[in-house]
Amino acid sequence: MKKIVIAFFIYLAVLSGCDKKETPPSVRTSEKETFVIGLIPEQNIFRQIERYEPLAAYLSEKVGLRVKLKVLPRYGNIIDNFVSEGMDGAFFGSFTYVLAHSKLGLEVLARPVADDGQSTYHGLIFVRKDSGIKNAKDMKGKIFAFVDKATTAGFILPLAYFKKNDIESYKTYLKEGYFSGTHEDVIYDVLNRKADIGAAKNTVYARLAGSDVRIQNELTVLEKSPDVPENGLAVKKSIDSSVKNRITEVLLNMHNDTAGRRVLEKFGALKFIETSNDDYAPVFKYADQIGLDLSSYDYINY
């Protein structure tokens, strides 16, 4: 009888031990750390979400974080809101990354290679073919549509262009210079005659031209910027190195995974490649040439 009683209590102890071992995994799964990634308004906000959501879900599964996306209404907000919104990382354009690195110390991890094999982009200045505008001299008294003060293609390129042509202040030289907020809006503002001149990314320009023949038929490019890195994921320095390494590893290897390739296809990329500050040398040089102090640059649109 004693043996039966002892065996019974041993059995209960074993069951109790099993319960304790099985509980933690479900708790850990439900308490995944949230990792907030910001997105700049390169295009329509709904298309931005549609493009990035599969990638966020993939990272959540592979890295073990609950990746949350935050789409911002304009470029400049990503610097101001990075701290206030508790962001851990963001997909920055070339100039917004340079600003974020200079002001907040962020570190870039990786960037995508597009379907055409390119991992860089450049800015374009363009007009309508029937505008009669062929150079900077012809722009006097005209309307110029910029994207945002925190963009390479949509603002820094025009500043460099004006400086090269000895135009000290675009505000007095032009009839009007305004910020549309997205590259898409700039292109369509010029196409639809709201503005005489515009500046935007060549990748957005090419993508829209592929679906709207009017862009190819009615617009012409006057100037282009040097090539700069495509939008890359950068994170704050305080992120644990093991997490940064894991995110980088997942991004760099997702093209070797069947599920990863499906996500990349939706994202419009072949793969991600490792990226460092050195890749942004053209942007730092560009800013220096036009006399911008990145640490104190006022990127708020007026």
N, C-alpha and C positions, 0 to 999 in steps of 0.2 A: 504493500500500500504506500509506504514511504517513497518507494521508487517511482510510483505512478504520480504522486503529488509533486515530487521534484521535477520529473519530466514535464509535467503540465506547466510549472512556472518557468522552466527553461524555454518551452515553446512560446509562452507569452512574451518573454524577454526578446526572443528572436523576432517575433512579429513587431514588437515595439521598435526594435532597432531598424527593421526594414522601413517602417513608416518614417522614421527620422531621416533616413538616407534619401527617400523618394521626394520629400517635401521641398528642399532647397532649390532644385532646378526650376520648378514652376514659379517659385517666388522670384528667382533671378530673372526669368524670362519676362515676368510682368513688370519688373522694375528696371528695364533697360534704360540706360542713361540717354537723355535726349541730346541730340547733336543738331544745332540749328545752322542751316546753310542759307545765306542770302543770295538773291539773284538780281542782277541789274536789268532794267527795262529795255533790253536790246530790241525787242519786238513786242507785239501785242501780248498782254499779260496772260491771256488764256493759252496762247501758243507756247509761252514760256513754261507754264505749269505742265502742259501736255508733253513738252519735250523732256523736262527734268524729273517728273514724278517716277517714271520707271527706273531711272538711275538712282534716285533716293531710296526706292524700295529695295533695289539690288544691294546697295551699300548697307542698308539696315540689316538685311539677312546675312551678308557675308562678314561684316565687321562686328555685328553684335550690338549696334547702337540703334536707337529710334531716330532716324534722320528726318528732320522737319524742315520744309522749305519755307522761306519768307521772300516773297516777291515785293520789291520796293517800287514806289511810284516814279522815282527818278534816280539818276546816277549819283548825284551828290549825297543823297540820303544814306547810301550804303556806308559812308565814312562816319557820319553823325550817329547813325542807328546801330552800328556794329556793337558798341558797348551798351547803349541804352536798351537794345532789344535782346541782349544776351546772346549774340551770335558767336558761334565757334569757328565758322569759316564762311567763305563766299566764293562764288565764281566771278572773278573780277576781269574787266577789260584791261587792256595794257596800261592805260593811264590811271585808272582807278586802283590797280594793284600798286603801281609806283607810289601813288599818294598814300595808300593804306600802309605800305611798307615804311614809308618815310614818317608818317604820323603815328602809326600804331604798332609798328614792328612786326607786321604779319609776314609769314613765310609761305611761299608758293610750293605746291607739291607736284602737280601734274596738269597737263592740258590735253585736249583732244586733237587727234589728227582727222581732218574732214574726209569725206568720201572721195574727194579728188586728190588725197594724199598730202594736203597742205595743213600745216599747224600754225600758220601765221596769216595775218591779213594786212591790208593797208587802207588808208583813207582816200576818199575821192572828193574832188570839188567838181560839180557838174551844173549844167544849165540846160535850158531848152534849146534845141537846134535853131528855132526861129526867134530866139531872144536877141540876136545881134551881139551878144557878149562873147568876146574871144580872148580877153585878157583882163588883168586887174584894172587897167585904165577904164575899160568899159563898165566896170562894176560901180563906178561913182554914181551916187544917188539911187542905187538899186536896193532891193530887199533881199537879205541873206538869211536863210534858215539854218541855224546850228542845231545840234542835238542837245548838248549839255556842256557846261564848263569843265566837267570831269571826264571828258572823252578825248582820246587821241584823234580819231577820225573826224568826230563831229565838232571839234573846237580848236585843238592844238594845231592841227594841220592848217586851218584858215589863218590862225595867228602867224604861223611861220610864213605862209604865203604872202600875207600883207607886209610882213617885215621885209621879206625878200624884194618886194616891190616898193619899198620906201613909204609905206602907208603907216603913219604913226598911230592913228586911232581909227579903228573901223567904225566907231560910234559916230564920228563926225563925217567920215568919208561916205558911209552908206546912208540911204534914206532911213533904213531900219535894219536892225539885226535882232532876231528873236530866237528863243530856244523852244523847239517843238517837243523835246522829251524822248523821242525814239528815232532810230535810223529810218524805220519805215515811214514815219510821219514826214520826215524831211524830204524823202524821195517823192512821196505823193504830193507834198506841198508845192514842189517845183513842177512836177508833172501837171498838176491841176491849176498852175498859175497863181497860187497864193504867194509864192516867193519866186524871185528871179534866179537866185543861186542857192545851192545847197551843198552840204558836206556830210558824208556818211561812210560806213564801212563797205568795202568792195564785196564782202561775202553776202551781206544783206541785199545790196544792189543786184548782185548776180542771181540770188535766189528769187527775188521779186521779178527780175527780168525774164526768168524762166517760165513764169506763169502769166506775165502781163507784157505782151508784145509792144505796148506803147512805150515802155521804158527804153527798149532798144531802138525803137523807131524815132522817138521824139526827144530823147535826152543825149547829151554829149559830155564827155569828161574833159576837163581843162587841166587838172593837176592831180597828182597822187603823192602819198607820203611814203617813207621807207616802210619795209615790212616789220611788223611787230607781232609778239606772241598772241595767239588766239586766247579767248577767255579761259583762264586757268583757275583751279581750286587752290585757295590759300587759306591757312588757318592761323589762329593766334599762337604766339610763342608758348603760352602756358599749357597748351594741350599736351598731355602725357606723350612722351616720345614713342611708346609702344602703340598708342592709338594712331599717331601720325604715320608710323611705319606700316601699320596694318591697312589704313586707308589707301596709302600709296601703293602697297602691294596688290590690293584688290583692284584698284584702277588700272595698274600697269599690266595685269594679267587677265583681265576680264575678256579680252579677245580670244583667249585660249579655252574659254568655257562656253558651252552651248547656250546657256541662259544669258551669259554676258554678251555674247554676239547678238542675240535678239535685242537686248537693251541698247547696244551700240547702234544697231540699225535704226531703231526708233529715234535715237539721239542724233543721228546723221553723222556718225563718226566710224572710223575703222578701228581705232584703238586710242588709248591714252599714252602719253610719253612723259618721262620725268622732266621736270622743269625747275630752273633755279633763277636767282636774281640776275645772273650773267646773261640770260636770254633777253632781259629787258634793257640791255645796254643802249639800243637805239632810242628808247623812250627817254631814258635819263639824259642822253646826249641831245635829243630834240628839245627837251625842256630847258637845258642849259643854253642852247643856241638862241632861244627866244627870251632868255633872262628870267625864267621862273624859279623862285625859291620854293621847292616842294614842301618844305617843313612849315611854311607860313602861307602857302597859296590859298587864296579865298576862292573856293570852288562853288560857292552859292550863286545861283543864277539871279541876275537883276534885269 
